[in-house]
Amino acid sequence: MGPVTVDEYESRQERYDEQLVKKYGVDITGKPSEEKVALLRRFRQEQYEKLQDAVYKRLGWSQDGLPTVETVKRMDIDFAEVMKLLKVHGID
């Protein structure tokens, strides 16, 4: 998810600048390192969230990381306590 610090960014500035320009289409002209770090972290966070959503969907979980009713039934763990807990968390 990094770089975390400006020093880290600047230690590999050529690499990170290239990612911003080529991968994300950002014009980095005149942007300070602090802004480039924030941009890169935002793009990486967005990628992470997309990956997380895809994994949750494939596993049969909600976007909050909870199993769906269908998943619980498929796994044969649809006990009353489990179903009640899911309902408490808005999964019905």
PDB file of N, CA, C and O in Angstrom:
ATOM      1  N   MET A   1       0.820  -1.198   0.000  1.00  0.00           N
ATOM      2  CA  MET A   1       0.000   0.000   0.000  1.00  0.00           C
ATOM      3  C   MET A   1       0.862   1.260   0.000  1.00  0.00           C
ATOM      4  O   MET A   1       0.354   2.360  -0.217  1.00  0.00           O
ATOM      5  N   GLY A   2       2.138   1.108   0.238  1.00  0.00           N
ATOM      6  CA  GLY A   2       3.026   2.256   0.352  1.00  0.00           C
ATOM      7  C   GLY A   2       3.222   2.966  -0.965  1.00  0.00           C
ATOM      8  O   GLY A   2       2.593   2.591  -1.955  1.00  0.00           O
ATOM      9  N   PRO A   3       4.039   3.943  -1.018  1.00  0.00           N
ATOM     10  CA  PRO A   3       4.937   4.363   0.046  1.00  0.00           C
ATOM     11  C   PRO A   3       4.189   5.080   1.169  1.00  0.00           C
ATOM     12  O   PRO A   3       3.167   5.730   0.949  1.00  0.00           O
ATOM     13  N   VAL A   4       4.724   4.942   2.360  1.00  0.00           N
ATOM     14  CA  VAL A   4       4.090   5.525   3.535  1.00  0.00           C
ATOM     15  C   VAL A   4       4.619   6.926   3.815  1.00  0.00           C
ATOM     16  O   VAL A   4       3.879   7.805   4.257  1.00  0.00           O
ATOM     17  N   THR A   5       5.882   7.119   3.558  1.00  0.00           N
ATOM     18  CA  THR A   5       6.500   8.411   3.874  1.00  0.00           C
ATOM     19  C   THR A   5       7.056   9.072   2.613  1.00  0.00           C
ATOM     20  O   THR A   5       7.265   8.426   1.585  1.00  0.00           O
ATOM     21  N   VAL A   6       7.284  10.357   2.725  1.00  0.00           N
ATOM     22  CA  VAL A   6       7.899  11.104   1.630  1.00  0.00           C
ATOM     23  C   VAL A   6       9.313  10.583   1.383  1.00  0.00           C
ATOM     24  O   VAL A   6       9.739  10.454   0.235  1.00  0.00           O
ATOM     25  N   ASP A   7      10.041  10.284   2.462  1.00  0.00           N
ATOM     26  CA  ASP A   7      11.404   9.748   2.300  1.00  0.00           C
ATOM     27  C   ASP A   7      11.392   8.458   1.500  1.00  0.00           C
ATOM     28  O   ASP A   7      12.235   8.251   0.628  1.00  0.00           O
ATOM     29  N   GLU A   8      10.431   7.589   1.800  1.00  0.00           N
ATOM     30  CA  GLU A   8      10.324   6.328   1.057  1.00  0.00           C
ATOM     31  C   GLU A   8      10.022   6.602  -0.413  1.00  0.00           C
ATOM     32  O   GLU A   8      10.614   5.983  -1.297  1.00  0.00           O
ATOM     33  N   TYR A   9       9.103   7.527  -0.672  1.00  0.00           N
ATOM     34  CA  TYR A   9       8.775   7.878  -2.049  1.00  0.00           C
ATOM     35  C   TYR A   9      10.014   8.379  -2.773  1.00  0.00           C
ATOM     36  O   TYR A   9      10.336   7.934  -3.875  1.00  0.00           O
ATOM     37  N   GLU A  10      10.690   9.302  -2.137  1.00  0.00           N
ATOM     38  CA  GLU A  10      11.844   9.924  -2.787  1.00  0.00           C
ATOM     39  C   GLU A  10      13.004   8.964  -2.976  1.00  0.00           C
ATOM     40  O   GLU A  10      13.827   9.166  -3.869  1.00  0.00           O
ATOM     41  N   SER A  11      13.090   7.922  -2.155  1.00  0.00           N
ATOM     42  CA  SER A  11      14.163   6.944  -2.328  1.00  0.00           C
ATOM     43  C   SER A  11      13.957   6.102  -3.589  1.00  0.00           C
ATOM     44  O   SER A  11      14.905   5.510  -4.104  1.00  0.00           O
ATOM     45  N   ARG A  12      12.732   6.051  -4.077  1.00  0.00           N
ATOM     46  CA  ARG A  12      12.417   5.307  -5.303  1.00  0.00           C
ATOM     47  C   ARG A  12      11.565   6.179  -6.224  1.00  0.00           C
ATOM     48  O   ARG A  12      10.657   5.696  -6.901  1.00  0.00           O
ATOM     49  N   GLN A  13      11.874   7.447  -6.232  1.00  0.00           N
ATOM     50  CA  GLN A  13      11.053   8.434  -6.926  1.00  0.00           C
ATOM     51  C   GLN A  13      10.830   8.121  -8.400  1.00  0.00           C
ATOM     52  O   GLN A  13       9.719   8.279  -8.906  1.00  0.00           O
ATOM     53  N   GLU A  14      11.866   7.683  -9.083  1.00  0.00           N
ATOM     54  CA  GLU A  14      11.721   7.394 -10.510  1.00  0.00           C
ATOM     55  C   GLU A  14      10.653   6.327 -10.737  1.00  0.00           C
ATOM     56  O   GLU A  14       9.814   6.448 -11.630  1.00  0.00           O
ATOM     57  N   ARG A  15      10.699   5.289  -9.921  1.00  0.00           N
ATOM     58  CA  ARG A  15       9.729   4.192 -10.040  1.00  0.00           C
ATOM     59  C   ARG A  15       8.314   4.675  -9.752  1.00  0.00           C
ATOM     60  O   ARG A  15       7.389   4.403 -10.517  1.00  0.00           O
ATOM     61  N   TYR A  16       8.150   5.397  -8.636  1.00  0.00           N
ATOM     62  CA  TYR A  16       6.821   5.852  -8.244  1.00  0.00           C
ATOM     63  C   TYR A  16       6.279   6.907  -9.206  1.00  0.00           C
ATOM     64  O   TYR A  16       5.092   6.891  -9.530  1.00  0.00           O
ATOM     65  N   ASP A  17       7.121   7.813  -9.660  1.00  0.00           N
ATOM     66  CA  ASP A  17       6.690   8.804 -10.639  1.00  0.00           C
ATOM     67  C   ASP A  17       6.198   8.119 -11.910  1.00  0.00           C
ATOM     68  O   ASP A  17       5.177   8.500 -12.483  1.00  0.00           O
ATOM     69  N   GLU A  18       6.939   7.107 -12.337  1.00  0.00           N
ATOM     70  CA  GLU A  18       6.553   6.376 -13.549  1.00  0.00           C
ATOM     71  C   GLU A  18       5.190   5.705 -13.375  1.00  0.00           C
ATOM     72  O   GLU A  18       4.377   5.699 -14.300  1.00  0.00           O
ATOM     73  N   GLN A  19       4.942   5.146 -12.203  1.00  0.00           N
ATOM     74  CA  GLN A  19       3.637   4.525 -11.953  1.00  0.00           C
ATOM     75  C   GLN A  19       2.518   5.552 -12.044  1.00  0.00           C
ATOM     76  O   GLN A  19       1.486   5.301 -12.666  1.00  0.00           O
ATOM     77  N   LEU A  20       2.724   6.700 -11.426  1.00  0.00           N
ATOM     78  CA  LEU A  20       1.691   7.733 -11.464  1.00  0.00           C
ATOM     79  C   LEU A  20       1.394   8.178 -12.889  1.00  0.00           C
ATOM     80  O   LEU A  20       0.238   8.375 -13.262  1.00  0.00           O
ATOM     81  N   VAL A  21       2.444   8.333 -13.676  1.00  0.00           N
ATOM     82  CA  VAL A  21       2.275   8.828 -15.038  1.00  0.00           C
ATOM     83  C   VAL A  21       1.715   7.745 -15.959  1.00  0.00           C
ATOM     84  O   VAL A  21       0.706   7.958 -16.631  1.00  0.00           O
ATOM     85  N   LYS A  22       2.368   6.586 -15.988  1.00  0.00           N
ATOM     86  CA  LYS A  22       1.998   5.554 -16.963  1.00  0.00           C
ATOM     87  C   LYS A  22       0.774   4.734 -16.550  1.00  0.00           C
ATOM     88  O   LYS A  22      -0.090   4.441 -17.375  1.00  0.00           O
ATOM     89  N   LYS A  23       0.709   4.374 -15.293  1.00  0.00           N
ATOM     90  CA  LYS A  23      -0.377   3.494 -14.847  1.00  0.00           C
ATOM     91  C   LYS A  23      -1.659   4.261 -14.533  1.00  0.00           C
ATOM     92  O   LYS A  23      -2.763   3.790 -14.805  1.00  0.00           O
ATOM     93  N   TYR A  24      -1.489   5.462 -13.952  1.00  0.00           N
ATOM     94  CA  TYR A  24      -2.663   6.196 -13.493  1.00  0.00           C
ATOM     95  C   TYR A  24      -2.951   7.465 -14.296  1.00  0.00           C
ATOM     96  O   TYR A  24      -3.960   8.129 -14.060  1.00  0.00           O
ATOM     97  N   GLY A  25      -2.072   7.805 -15.242  1.00  0.00           N
ATOM     98  CA  GLY A  25      -2.314   8.944 -16.115  1.00  0.00           C
ATOM     99  C   GLY A  25      -2.293  10.302 -15.429  1.00  0.00           C
ATOM    100  O   GLY A  25      -3.018  11.214 -15.825  1.00  0.00           O
ATOM    101  N   VAL A  26      -1.466  10.434 -14.407  1.00  0.00           N
ATOM    102  CA  VAL A  26      -1.392  11.677 -13.636  1.00  0.00           C
ATOM    103  C   VAL A  26      -0.296  12.570 -14.204  1.00  0.00           C
ATOM    104  O   VAL A  26       0.809  12.108 -14.491  1.00  0.00           O
ATOM    105  N   ASP A  27      -0.609  13.841 -14.360  1.00  0.00           N
ATOM    106  CA  ASP A  27       0.414  14.823 -14.715  1.00  0.00           C
ATOM    107  C   ASP A  27       1.072  15.252 -13.409  1.00  0.00           C
ATOM    108  O   ASP A  27       0.462  15.957 -12.605  1.00  0.00           O
ATOM    109  N   ILE A  28       2.302  14.834 -13.200  1.00  0.00           N
ATOM    110  CA  ILE A  28       2.986  15.101 -11.925  1.00  0.00           C
ATOM    111  C   ILE A  28       3.819  16.379 -11.958  1.00  0.00           C
ATOM    112  O   ILE A  28       4.499  16.706 -10.985  1.00  0.00           O
ATOM    113  N   THR A  29       3.767  17.092 -13.063  1.00  0.00           N
ATOM    114  CA  THR A  29       4.561  18.309 -13.205  1.00  0.00           C
ATOM    115  C   THR A  29       4.269  19.277 -12.062  1.00  0.00           C
ATOM    116  O   THR A  29       3.126  19.677 -11.843  1.00  0.00           O
ATOM    117  N   GLY A  30       5.319  19.641 -11.346  1.00  0.00           N
ATOM    118  CA  GLY A  30       5.210  20.634 -10.286  1.00  0.00           C
ATOM    119  C   GLY A  30       4.570  20.145  -8.998  1.00  0.00           C
ATOM    120  O   GLY A  30       4.428  20.922  -8.054  1.00  0.00           O
ATOM    121  N   LYS A  31       4.180  18.873  -8.934  1.00  0.00           N
ATOM    122  CA  LYS A  31       3.557  18.352  -7.719  1.00  0.00           C
ATOM    123  C   LYS A  31       4.634  17.999  -6.692  1.00  0.00           C
ATOM    124  O   LYS A  31       5.623  17.347  -7.029  1.00  0.00           O
ATOM    125  N   PRO A  32       4.448  18.422  -5.456  1.00  0.00           N
ATOM    126  CA  PRO A  32       5.414  18.060  -4.416  1.00  0.00           C
ATOM    127  C   PRO A  32       5.281  16.576  -4.058  1.00  0.00           C
ATOM    128  O   PRO A  32       4.259  15.945  -4.327  1.00  0.00           O
ATOM    129  N   SER A  33       6.316  16.048  -3.458  1.00  0.00           N
ATOM    130  CA  SER A  33       6.316  14.626  -3.089  1.00  0.00           C
ATOM    131  C   SER A  33       5.138  14.260  -2.193  1.00  0.00           C
ATOM    132  O   SER A  33       4.574  13.176  -2.336  1.00  0.00           O
ATOM    133  N   GLU A  34       4.757  15.145  -1.272  1.00  0.00           N
ATOM    134  CA  GLU A  34       3.636  14.861  -0.369  1.00  0.00           C
ATOM    135  C   GLU A  34       2.353  14.586  -1.155  1.00  0.00           C
ATOM    136  O   GLU A  34       1.603  13.666  -0.830  1.00  0.00           O
ATOM    137  N   GLU A  35       2.114  15.380  -2.179  1.00  0.00           N
ATOM    138  CA  GLU A  35       0.912  15.196  -2.999  1.00  0.00           C
ATOM    139  C   GLU A  35       1.000  13.908  -3.811  1.00  0.00           C
ATOM    140  O   GLU A  35       0.005  13.201  -3.970  1.00  0.00           O
ATOM    141  N   LYS A  36       2.178  13.609  -4.318  1.00  0.00           N
ATOM    142  CA  LYS A  36       2.341  12.374  -5.105  1.00  0.00           C
ATOM    143  C   LYS A  36       2.162  11.143  -4.222  1.00  0.00           C
ATOM    144  O   LYS A  36       1.582  10.148  -4.655  1.00  0.00           O
ATOM    145  N   VAL A  37       2.654  11.204  -2.992  1.00  0.00           N
ATOM    146  CA  VAL A  37       2.448  10.091  -2.049  1.00  0.00           C
ATOM    147  C   VAL A  37       0.952   9.893  -1.817  1.00  0.00           C
ATOM    148  O   VAL A  37       0.460   8.765  -1.852  1.00  0.00           O
ATOM    149  N   ALA A  38       0.237  10.978  -1.581  1.00  0.00           N
ATOM    150  CA  ALA A  38      -1.216  10.892  -1.329  1.00  0.00           C
ATOM    151  C   ALA A  38      -1.948  10.326  -2.530  1.00  0.00           C
ATOM    152  O   ALA A  38      -2.850   9.503  -2.372  1.00  0.00           O
ATOM    153  N   LEU A  39      -1.578  10.752  -3.724  1.00  0.00           N
ATOM    154  CA  LEU A  39      -2.218  10.244  -4.939  1.00  0.00           C
ATOM    155  C   LEU A  39      -1.972   8.746  -5.105  1.00  0.00           C
ATOM    156  O   LEU A  39      -2.897   7.977  -5.367  1.00  0.00           O
ATOM    157  N   LEU A  40      -0.728   8.351  -4.951  1.00  0.00           N
ATOM    158  CA  LEU A  40      -0.382   6.946  -5.131  1.00  0.00           C
ATOM    159  C   LEU A  40      -1.093   6.076  -4.108  1.00  0.00           C
ATOM    160  O   LEU A  40      -1.592   5.002  -4.443  1.00  0.00           O
ATOM    161  N   ARG A  41      -1.142   6.526  -2.880  1.00  0.00           N
ATOM    162  CA  ARG A  41      -1.841   5.767  -1.830  1.00  0.00           C
ATOM    163  C   ARG A  41      -3.337   5.669  -2.136  1.00  0.00           C
ATOM    164  O   ARG A  41      -3.944   4.619  -1.925  1.00  0.00           O
ATOM    165  N   ARG A  42      -3.935   6.757  -2.634  1.00  0.00           N
ATOM    166  CA  ARG A  42      -5.365   6.724  -2.980  1.00  0.00           C
ATOM    167  C   ARG A  42      -5.634   5.702  -4.087  1.00  0.00           C
ATOM    168  O   ARG A  42      -6.572   4.911  -3.991  1.00  0.00           O
ATOM    169  N   PHE A  43      -4.810   5.722  -5.132  1.00  0.00           N
ATOM    170  CA  PHE A  43      -4.989   4.762  -6.217  1.00  0.00           C
ATOM    171  C   PHE A  43      -4.824   3.328  -5.727  1.00  0.00           C
ATOM    172  O   PHE A  43      -5.593   2.445  -6.109  1.00  0.00           O
ATOM    173  N   ARG A  44      -3.837   3.100  -4.895  1.00  0.00           N
ATOM    174  CA  ARG A  44      -3.593   1.752  -4.375  1.00  0.00           C
ATOM    175  C   ARG A  44      -4.707   1.304  -3.439  1.00  0.00           C
ATOM    176  O   ARG A  44      -5.073   0.129  -3.441  1.00  0.00           O
ATOM    177  N   GLN A  45      -5.248   2.208  -2.649  1.00  0.00           N
ATOM    178  CA  GLN A  45      -6.371   1.876  -1.770  1.00  0.00           C
ATOM    179  C   GLN A  45      -7.591   1.481  -2.602  1.00  0.00           C
ATOM    180  O   GLN A  45      -8.292   0.526  -2.269  1.00  0.00           O
ATOM    181  N   GLU A  46      -7.837   2.211  -3.676  1.00  0.00           N
ATOM    182  CA  GLU A  46      -8.951   1.879  -4.571  1.00  0.00           C
ATOM    183  C   GLU A  46      -8.765   0.489  -5.173  1.00  0.00           C
ATOM    184  O   GLU A  46      -9.725  -0.278  -5.257  1.00  0.00           O
ATOM    185  N   GLN A  47      -7.553   0.155  -5.592  1.00  0.00           N
ATOM    186  CA  GLN A  47      -7.272  -1.170  -6.140  1.00  0.00           C
ATOM    187  C   GLN A  47      -7.512  -2.247  -5.088  1.00  0.00           C
ATOM    188  O   GLN A  47      -8.098  -3.290  -5.376  1.00  0.00           O
ATOM    189  N   TYR A  48      -7.055  -1.985  -3.876  1.00  0.00           N
ATOM    190  CA  TYR A  48      -7.228  -2.941  -2.791  1.00  0.00           C
ATOM    191  C   TYR A  48      -8.713  -3.190  -2.521  1.00  0.00           C
ATOM    192  O   TYR A  48      -9.127  -4.334  -2.331  1.00  0.00           O
ATOM    193  N   GLU A  49      -9.502  -2.134  -2.504  1.00  0.00           N
ATOM    194  CA  GLU A  49     -10.929  -2.279  -2.242  1.00  0.00           C
ATOM    195  C   GLU A  49     -11.627  -3.066  -3.348  1.00  0.00           C
ATOM    196  O   GLU A  49     -12.531  -3.853  -3.066  1.00  0.00           O
ATOM    197  N   LYS A  50     -11.226  -2.868  -4.590  1.00  0.00           N
ATOM    198  CA  LYS A  50     -11.789  -3.650  -5.698  1.00  0.00           C
ATOM    199  C   LYS A  50     -11.442  -5.128  -5.551  1.00  0.00           C
ATOM    200  O   LYS A  50     -12.291  -5.996  -5.752  1.00  0.00           O
ATOM    201  N   LEU A  51     -10.198  -5.405  -5.202  1.00  0.00           N
ATOM    202  CA  LEU A  51      -9.765  -6.781  -4.991  1.00  0.00           C
ATOM    203  C   LEU A  51     -10.538  -7.411  -3.840  1.00  0.00           C
ATOM    204  O   LEU A  51     -11.007  -8.544  -3.943  1.00  0.00           O
ATOM    205  N   GLN A  52     -10.667  -6.673  -2.750  1.00  0.00           N
ATOM    206  CA  GLN A  52     -11.399  -7.164  -1.586  1.00  0.00           C
ATOM    207  C   GLN A  52     -12.849  -7.484  -1.953  1.00  0.00           C
ATOM    208  O   GLN A  52     -13.365  -8.536  -1.574  1.00  0.00           O
ATOM    209  N   ASP A  53     -13.503  -6.593  -2.681  1.00  0.00           N
ATOM    210  CA  ASP A  53     -14.886  -6.831  -3.103  1.00  0.00           C
ATOM    211  C   ASP A  53     -14.995  -8.077  -3.966  1.00  0.00           C
ATOM    212  O   ASP A  53     -15.929  -8.861  -3.803  1.00  0.00           O
ATOM    213  N   ALA A  54     -14.051  -8.270  -4.882  1.00  0.00           N
ATOM    214  CA  ALA A  54     -14.069  -9.444  -5.760  1.00  0.00           C
ATOM    215  C   ALA A  54     -13.880 -10.730  -4.963  1.00  0.00           C
ATOM    216  O   ALA A  54     -14.551 -11.728  -5.223  1.00  0.00           O
ATOM    217  N   VAL A  55     -12.974 -10.708  -3.998  1.00  0.00           N
ATOM    218  CA  VAL A  55     -12.725 -11.892  -3.171  1.00  0.00           C
ATOM    219  C   VAL A  55     -13.956 -12.200  -2.326  1.00  0.00           C
ATOM    220  O   VAL A  55     -14.380 -13.353  -2.246  1.00  0.00           O
ATOM    221  N   TYR A  56     -14.529 -11.185  -1.702  1.00  0.00           N
ATOM    222  CA  TYR A  56     -15.724 -11.399  -0.886  1.00  0.00           C
ATOM    223  C   TYR A  56     -16.858 -11.977  -1.729  1.00  0.00           C
ATOM    224  O   TYR A  56     -17.547 -12.903  -1.298  1.00  0.00           O
ATOM    225  N   LYS A  57     -17.048 -11.435  -2.919  1.00  0.00           N
ATOM    226  CA  LYS A  57     -18.114 -11.928  -3.801  1.00  0.00           C
ATOM    227  C   LYS A  57     -17.878 -13.392  -4.158  1.00  0.00           C
ATOM    228  O   LYS A  57     -18.800 -14.206  -4.118  1.00  0.00           O
ATOM    229  N   ARG A  58     -16.651 -13.713  -4.501  1.00  0.00           N
ATOM    230  CA  ARG A  58     -16.331 -15.089  -4.881  1.00  0.00           C
ATOM    231  C   ARG A  58     -16.541 -16.065  -3.718  1.00  0.00           C
ATOM    232  O   ARG A  58     -16.960 -17.203  -3.924  1.00  0.00           O
ATOM    233  N   LEU A  59     -16.250 -15.616  -2.514  1.00  0.00           N
ATOM    234  CA  LEU A  59     -16.418 -16.463  -1.336  1.00  0.00           C
ATOM    235  C   LEU A  59     -17.868 -16.561  -0.873  1.00  0.00           C
ATOM    236  O   LEU A  59     -18.216 -17.427  -0.070  1.00  0.00           O
ATOM    237  N   GLY A  60     -18.716 -15.657  -1.391  1.00  0.00           N
ATOM    238  CA  GLY A  60     -20.102 -15.640  -0.964  1.00  0.00           C
ATOM    239  C   GLY A  60     -20.285 -14.865   0.327  1.00  0.00           C
ATOM    240  O   GLY A  60     -21.079 -15.244   1.188  1.00  0.00           O
ATOM    241  N   TRP A  61     -19.547 -13.783   0.449  1.00  0.00           N
ATOM    242  CA  TRP A  61     -19.632 -12.932   1.630  1.00  0.00           C
ATOM    243  C   TRP A  61     -20.222 -11.595   1.227  1.00  0.00           C
ATOM    244  O   TRP A  61     -20.247 -11.239   0.049  1.00  0.00           O
ATOM    245  N   SER A  62     -20.698 -10.861   2.222  1.00  0.00           N
ATOM    246  CA  SER A  62     -21.170  -9.501   1.984  1.00  0.00           C
ATOM    247  C   SER A  62     -19.963  -8.584   1.800  1.00  0.00           C
ATOM    248  O   SER A  62     -18.822  -8.998   2.004  1.00  0.00           O
ATOM    249  N   GLN A  63     -20.223  -7.349   1.417  1.00  0.00           N
ATOM    250  CA  GLN A  63     -19.122  -6.391   1.271  1.00  0.00           C
ATOM    251  C   GLN A  63     -18.501  -6.033   2.620  1.00  0.00           C
ATOM    252  O   GLN A  63     -17.427  -5.433   2.674  1.00  0.00           O
ATOM    253  N   ASP A  64     -19.173  -6.399   3.700  1.00  0.00           N
ATOM    254  CA  ASP A  64     -18.620  -6.178   5.034  1.00  0.00           C
ATOM    255  C   ASP A  64     -17.805  -7.372   5.519  1.00  0.00           C
ATOM    256  O   ASP A  64     -17.310  -7.370   6.646  1.00  0.00           O
ATOM    257  N   GLY A  65     -17.666  -8.386   4.679  1.00  0.00           N
ATOM    258  CA  GLY A  65     -16.865  -9.547   5.054  1.00  0.00           C
ATOM    259  C   GLY A  65     -17.605 -10.573   5.890  1.00  0.00           C
ATOM    260  O   GLY A  65     -16.989 -11.344   6.626  1.00  0.00           O
ATOM    261  N   LEU A  66     -18.918 -10.584   5.778  1.00  0.00           N
ATOM    262  CA  LEU A  66     -19.728 -11.578   6.493  1.00  0.00           C
ATOM    263  C   LEU A  66     -20.298 -12.568   5.494  1.00  0.00           C
ATOM    264  O   LEU A  66     -20.635 -12.189   4.372  1.00  0.00           O
ATOM    265  N   PRO A  67     -20.410 -13.830   5.882  1.00  0.00           N
ATOM    266  CA  PRO A  67     -20.986 -14.805   4.960  1.00  0.00           C
ATOM    267  C   PRO A  67     -22.454 -14.486   4.704  1.00  0.00           C
ATOM    268  O   PRO A  67     -23.165 -14.032   5.601  1.00  0.00           O
ATOM    269  N   THR A  68     -22.901 -14.726   3.481  1.00  0.00           N
ATOM    270  CA  THR A  68     -24.315 -14.546   3.163  1.00  0.00           C
ATOM    271  C   THR A  68     -25.094 -15.746   3.675  1.00  0.00           C
ATOM    272  O   THR A  68     -24.514 -16.771   4.034  1.00  0.00           O
ATOM    273  N   VAL A  69     -26.404 -15.610   3.705  1.00  0.00           N
ATOM    274  CA  VAL A  69     -27.260 -16.721   4.126  1.00  0.00           C
ATOM    275  C   VAL A  69     -27.017 -17.928   3.221  1.00  0.00           C
ATOM    276  O   VAL A  69     -26.939 -19.060   3.699  1.00  0.00           O
ATOM    277  N   GLU A  70     -26.899 -17.689   1.929  1.00  0.00           N
ATOM    278  CA  GLU A  70     -26.656 -18.785   0.979  1.00  0.00           C
ATOM    279  C   GLU A  70     -25.350 -19.510   1.295  1.00  0.00           C
ATOM    280  O   GLU A  70     -25.283 -20.737   1.225  1.00  0.00           O
ATOM    281  N   THR A  71     -24.326 -18.758   1.639  1.00  0.00           N
ATOM    282  CA  THR A  71     -23.032 -19.361   1.972  1.00  0.00           C
ATOM    283  C   THR A  71     -23.134 -20.199   3.241  1.00  0.00           C
ATOM    284  O   THR A  71     -22.610 -21.311   3.304  1.00  0.00           O
ATOM    285  N   VAL A  72     -23.797 -19.667   4.229  1.00  0.00           N
ATOM    286  CA  VAL A  72     -23.967 -20.388   5.495  1.00  0.00           C
ATOM    287  C   VAL A  72     -24.734 -21.691   5.256  1.00  0.00           C
ATOM    288  O   VAL A  72     -24.389 -22.731   5.818  1.00  0.00           O
ATOM    289  N   LYS A  73     -25.762 -21.630   4.432  1.00  0.00           N
ATOM    290  CA  LYS A  73     -26.537 -22.842   4.120  1.00  0.00           C
ATOM    291  C   LYS A  73     -25.690 -23.841   3.338  1.00  0.00           C
ATOM    292  O   LYS A  73     -25.726 -25.042   3.606  1.00  0.00           O
ATOM    293  N   ARG A  74     -24.931 -23.337   2.372  1.00  0.00           N
ATOM    294  CA  ARG A  74     -24.073 -24.212   1.566  1.00  0.00           C
ATOM    295  C   ARG A  74     -23.039 -24.926   2.435  1.00  0.00           C
ATOM    296  O   ARG A  74     -22.664 -26.065   2.158  1.00  0.00           O
ATOM    297  N   MET A  75     -22.588 -24.252   3.478  1.00  0.00           N
ATOM    298  CA  MET A  75     -21.583 -24.821   4.364  1.00  0.00           C
ATOM    299  C   MET A  75     -22.199 -25.665   5.479  1.00  0.00           C
ATOM    300  O   MET A  75     -21.491 -26.202   6.331  1.00  0.00           O
ATOM    301  N   ASP A  76     -23.527 -25.771   5.458  1.00  0.00           N
ATOM    302  CA  ASP A  76     -24.254 -26.537   6.479  1.00  0.00           C
ATOM    303  C   ASP A  76     -23.981 -26.043   7.895  1.00  0.00           C
ATOM    304  O   ASP A  76     -23.851 -26.831   8.832  1.00  0.00           O
ATOM    305  N   ILE A  77     -23.897 -24.726   8.027  1.00  0.00           N
ATOM    306  CA  ILE A  77     -23.730 -24.163   9.374  1.00  0.00           C
ATOM    307  C   ILE A  77     -24.856 -23.166   9.658  1.00  0.00           C
ATOM    308  O   ILE A  77     -24.679 -22.198  10.398  1.00  0.00           O
ATOM    309  N   ASP A  78     -26.010 -23.427   9.055  1.00  0.00           N
ATOM    310  CA  ASP A  78     -27.141 -22.516   9.212  1.00  0.00           C
ATOM    311  C   ASP A  78     -27.929 -22.821  10.490  1.00  0.00           C
ATOM    312  O   ASP A  78     -29.148 -22.993  10.473  1.00  0.00           O
ATOM    313  N   PHE A  79     -27.190 -22.879  11.585  1.00  0.00           N
ATOM    314  CA  PHE A  79     -27.793 -23.094  12.892  1.00  0.00           C
ATOM    315  C   PHE A  79     -28.546 -21.824  13.294  1.00  0.00           C
ATOM    316  O   PHE A  79     -28.253 -20.738  12.794  1.00  0.00           O
ATOM    317  N   ALA A  80     -29.497 -21.964  14.183  1.00  0.00           N
ATOM    318  CA  ALA A  80     -30.306 -20.825  14.611  1.00  0.00           C
ATOM    319  C   ALA A  80     -29.437 -19.685  15.140  1.00  0.00           C
ATOM    320  O   ALA A  80     -29.703 -18.516  14.862  1.00  0.00           O
ATOM    321  N   GLU A  81     -28.391 -20.032  15.906  1.00  0.00           N
ATOM    322  CA  GLU A  81     -27.518 -19.002  16.475  1.00  0.00           C
ATOM    323  C   GLU A  81     -26.784 -18.228  15.379  1.00  0.00           C
ATOM    324  O   GLU A  81     -26.625 -17.011  15.464  1.00  0.00           O
ATOM    325  N   VAL A  82     -26.347 -18.942  14.366  1.00  0.00           N
ATOM    326  CA  VAL A  82     -25.621 -18.312  13.260  1.00  0.00           C
ATOM    327  C   VAL A  82     -26.570 -17.413  12.479  1.00  0.00           C
ATOM    328  O   VAL A  82     -26.219 -16.282  12.142  1.00  0.00           O
ATOM    329  N   MET A  83     -27.760 -17.906  12.192  1.00  0.00           N
ATOM    330  CA  MET A  83     -28.729 -17.134  11.430  1.00  0.00           C
ATOM    331  C   MET A  83     -29.131 -15.867  12.199  1.00  0.00           C
ATOM    332  O   MET A  83     -29.313 -14.803  11.606  1.00  0.00           O
ATOM    333  N   LYS A  84     -29.265 -15.994  13.500  1.00  0.00           N
ATOM    334  CA  LYS A  84     -29.619 -14.849  14.338  1.00  0.00           C
ATOM    335  C   LYS A  84     -28.497 -13.807  14.301  1.00  0.00           C
ATOM    336  O   LYS A  84     -28.754 -12.609  14.186  1.00  0.00           O
ATOM    337  N   LEU A  85     -27.282 -14.270  14.397  1.00  0.00           N
ATOM    338  CA  LEU A  85     -26.135 -13.369  14.361  1.00  0.00           C
ATOM    339  C   LEU A  85     -26.049 -12.634  13.023  1.00  0.00           C
ATOM    340  O   LEU A  85     -25.774 -11.435  12.986  1.00  0.00           O
ATOM    341  N   LEU A  86     -26.285 -13.356  11.930  1.00  0.00           N
ATOM    342  CA  LEU A  86     -26.281 -12.709  10.617  1.00  0.00           C
ATOM    343  C   LEU A  86     -27.366 -11.636  10.546  1.00  0.00           C
ATOM    344  O   LEU A  86     -27.142 -10.540  10.030  1.00  0.00           O
ATOM    345  N   LYS A  87     -28.531 -11.967  11.068  1.00  0.00           N
ATOM    346  CA  LYS A  87     -29.644 -11.003  11.022  1.00  0.00           C
ATOM    347  C   LYS A  87     -29.296  -9.749  11.820  1.00  0.00           C
ATOM    348  O   LYS A  87     -29.607  -8.637  11.394  1.00  0.00           O
ATOM    349  N   VAL A  88     -28.659  -9.921  12.962  1.00  0.00           N
ATOM    350  CA  VAL A  88     -28.235  -8.771  13.781  1.00  0.00           C
ATOM    351  C   VAL A  88     -27.343  -7.841  12.963  1.00  0.00           C
ATOM    352  O   VAL A  88     -27.360  -6.625  13.149  1.00  0.00           O
ATOM    353  N   HIS A  89     -26.573  -8.422  12.067  1.00  0.00           N
ATOM    354  CA  HIS A  89     -25.640  -7.634  11.235  1.00  0.00           C
ATOM    355  C   HIS A  89     -26.224  -7.280   9.869  1.00  0.00           C
ATOM    356  O   HIS A  89     -25.495  -6.884   8.960  1.00  0.00           O
ATOM    357  N   GLY A  90     -27.539  -7.425   9.729  1.00  0.00           N
ATOM    358  CA  GLY A  90     -28.205  -7.005   8.503  1.00  0.00           C
ATOM    359  C   GLY A  90     -28.139  -7.969   7.354  1.00  0.00           C
ATOM    360  O   GLY A  90     -28.397  -7.593   6.210  1.00  0.00           O
ATOM    361  N   ILE A  91     -27.794  -9.217   7.637  1.00  0.00           N
ATOM    362  CA  ILE A  91     -27.728 -10.231   6.580  1.00  0.00           C
ATOM    363  C   ILE A  91     -28.953 -11.129   6.731  1.00  0.00           C
ATOM    364  O   ILE A  91     -29.039 -11.889   7.696  1.00  0.00           O
ATOM    365  N   ASP A  92     -29.915 -11.055   5.782  1.00  0.00           N
ATOM    366  CA  ASP A  92     -31.057 -11.971   5.819  1.00  0.00           C
ATOM    367  C   ASP A  92     -31.290 -12.611   4.497  1.00  0.00           C
ATOM    368  O   ASP A  92     -32.215 -13.411   4.353  1.00  0.00           O
TER     369      ASP A  92
END
